[in-house]
Amino acid sequence: QVQLVESGGGLVQPGGSLRLSCAASGRISSNNVMGWYRQAPGKERGLVAQMTNGGSRHYADSVKGRFTISRDNAKNTVYLQMNSLKPEDTAVYYCKFIQWPENYQTWGQGTQVTVAS
């Protein structure tokens, strides 16, 4: 099993920045992808950004140019740098870990991000 610990959420004004971190521990293989999803009240959870341990990145259109995902494979940690935050970015952000070939998946506990004046 793999455990995820998230940190870095909070309250920020529009235009501000936050950095989320998600550290994975446990039985981690060399083939995995770590990413961030978010869920706002009344909406479905959706992908924000993800990155493979090989360095391939994918972003939702709504965050391109504002958010940057990065990883430290030695620490099994993924980061999400969020700049130019908007009120519509307000959501609970969840870290997700997927490992193959067994297609093992697990989620973090979630961290609240609130963008408001």
SULLINDA-V422280 format. One record per residue. N is the residue number from 1. RES is the residue in one small letter. SS is DSSP state (hx for helix, st for strand, lp for the rest). BURIAL is # if it has 9 or more other C-alpha atoms within 8 Angstrom, else .. Layout:
N,RES,SS,BURIAL
N,RES,SS,BURIAL
//
This chain:
1,q,lp,.
2,v,st,#
3,q,st,#
4,l,st,#
5,v,st,#
6,e,st,#
7,s,st,.
8,g,lp,#
9,g,lp,#
10,g,st,#
11,l,st,.
12,v,st,#
13,q,lp,#
14,p,lp,#
15,g,lp,.
16,g,lp,#
17,s,lp,#
18,l,st,#
19,r,st,#
20,l,st,#
21,s,st,#
22,c,st,#
23,a,st,#
24,a,st,#
25,s,st,#
26,g,st,.
27,r,lp,.
28,i,lp,.
29,s,lp,.
30,s,lp,.
31,n,lp,#
32,n,st,#
33,v,st,#
34,m,st,#
35,g,st,#
36,w,st,#
37,y,st,#
38,r,st,#
39,q,st,#
40,a,lp,#
41,p,lp,.
42,g,lp,.
43,k,lp,.
44,e,lp,.
45,r,lp,.
46,g,st,.
47,l,st,#
48,v,st,#
49,a,st,#
50,q,st,#
51,m,st,#
52,t,st,#
53,n,lp,#
54,g,lp,.
55,g,lp,.
56,s,lp,.
57,r,st,#
58,h,st,.
59,y,st,#
60,a,lp,#
61,d,hx,.
62,s,hx,.
63,v,hx,#
64,k,lp,.
65,g,lp,.
66,r,lp,#
67,f,st,#
68,t,st,.
69,i,st,#
70,s,st,.
71,r,st,#
72,d,st,.
73,n,lp,.
74,a,lp,.
75,k,lp,.
76,n,lp,#
77,t,st,#
78,v,st,#
79,y,st,#
80,l,st,#
81,q,st,#
82,m,st,#
83,n,lp,#
84,s,lp,#
85,l,lp,#
86,k,lp,#
87,p,hx,#
88,e,hx,.
89,d,hx,#
90,t,lp,#
91,a,st,#
92,v,st,#
93,y,st,#
94,y,st,#
95,c,st,#
96,k,st,#
97,f,st,#
98,i,st,#
99,q,st,#
100,w,lp,.
101,p,lp,.
102,e,lp,.
103,n,lp,.
104,y,st,.
105,q,st,.
106,t,st,#
107,w,st,#
108,g,lp,#
109,q,lp,#
110,g,lp,#
111,t,st,#
112,q,st,#
113,v,st,#
114,t,st,#
115,v,st,#
116,a,lp,.
117,s,lp,.
//
